[in-house]
Amino acid sequence: MNQNQRPDLPPPPPPAQYYNPNEAPGHSKAVGSLVLGICAVVTGLGVILGIISIVMAVQARKEGYVGGLATAGMILSIVAIALSVLVIACVCAIIFSVANYDAFWNFIYW
């Protein structure tokens, strides 16, 4: 027995467990999906963050979440993935056209 404890007192109660009964199942994953969807649109990591966000939105819906956060996260992720693919395609097209510019004109005026 610890010398600071008095033998005539009962032990202290365990710490309180905080639980919000109003929080729907899957709410945290829906919020995470929305945050990752916003980050995917804003940053240049649209494909990576977009895929993770879509997975989290699908998991939130499977857990029974019916709110709009998961839907918004999924839409933002799809937009981010589409924009990222479009930017990557444009950059590849520009690089390819610049790399083959001289070869094209040399072929024409040969």
C-alpha positions in Angstrom: 0.0 0.0 0.0 1.2 3.5 -0.9 1.9 5.7 2.1 -0.2 8.5 0.6 -3.4 6.3 0.5 -5.6 6.0 3.5 -6.8 2.5 4.3 -10.3 3.7 5.2 -11.1 5.3 1.8 -12.2 3.3 -1.3 -10.0 3.4 -4.4 -10.8 6.3 -6.8 -13.2 5.6 -9.7 -11.8 4.9 -13.1 -11.5 7.8 -15.5 -14.6 8.7 -17.5 -15.0 7.3 -21.0 -16.1 10.1 -23.4 -18.6 8.9 -25.9 -20.8 11.0 -28.2 -24.0 9.0 -28.8 -25.0 11.4 -31.6 -22.0 10.6 -33.7 -22.9 8.3 -36.6 -20.8 5.3 -37.4 -18.3 6.2 -40.1 -18.4 9.9 -39.3 -14.6 10.1 -38.7 -13.8 8.4 -42.0 -16.2 10.7 -43.8 -14.5 13.8 -42.3 -11.1 12.3 -43.2 -12.3 11.7 -46.8 -13.4 15.3 -47.1 -10.2 16.7 -45.7 -8.1 14.5 -48.0 -10.3 15.4 -50.9 -9.7 19.1 -50.3 -6.0 18.5 -49.9 -6.0 16.5 -53.1 -7.5 19.4 -55.1 -5.3 22.1 -53.5 -2.0 20.3 -53.6 -0.3 18.5 -56.5 -0.8 15.1 -54.9 -4.3 14.6 -56.5 -3.8 11.0 -57.5 -2.4 9.7 -54.3 -4.6 11.6 -51.9 -7.6 11.1 -54.1 -7.4 7.4 -54.1 -7.0 7.3 -50.3 -9.9 9.7 -49.9 -12.2 7.5 -52.1 -11.3 4.4 -50.1 -12.2 6.3 -46.9 -15.5 7.5 -48.3 -16.5 4.0 -49.4 -15.6 2.6 -46.0 -17.7 5.3 -44.3 -20.6 4.4 -46.4 -20.2 0.7 -45.7 -20.2 1.5 -42.0 -23.6 3.1 -42.4 -22.8 6.8 -42.7 -25.5 8.6 -44.8 -24.4 12.2 -44.5 -23.0 14.4 -47.2 -19.4 14.5 -46.0 -18.4 11.2 -47.6 -20.2 12.2 -50.8 -18.4 15.6 -50.9 -15.0 13.9 -50.2 -15.6 11.4 -53.0 -16.6 14.1 -55.5 -13.6 16.2 -54.6 -11.3 13.2 -54.9 -12.7 12.3 -58.4 -12.2 15.9 -59.5 -8.6 16.0 -58.1 -7.8 12.7 -59.8 -9.2 13.9 -63.2 -7.3 17.2 -62.9 -4.1 15.5 -62.0 -4.4 13.1 -64.9 -5.2 16.0 -67.3 -2.1 18.0 -66.0 0.1 14.9 -66.4 -1.1 14.3 -69.9 -0.6 17.9 -70.9 2.9 17.9 -69.4 3.8 14.7 -71.3 2.4 16.1 -74.5 4.4 19.3 -74.2 7.6 17.4 -73.4 7.0 15.0 -76.3 6.3 17.8 -78.7 9.3 19.8 -77.7 11.6 16.7 -77.8 10.4 15.8 -81.4 10.2 19.4 -82.8 13.5 19.3 -84.6 13.1 15.7 -85.8 9.7 16.6 -87.3 10.9 19.6 -89.3 14.0 17.7 -90.4 11.8 15.0 -91.7 9.5 17.5 -93.6 12.4 19.5 -95.2 14.7 16.6 -95.9 
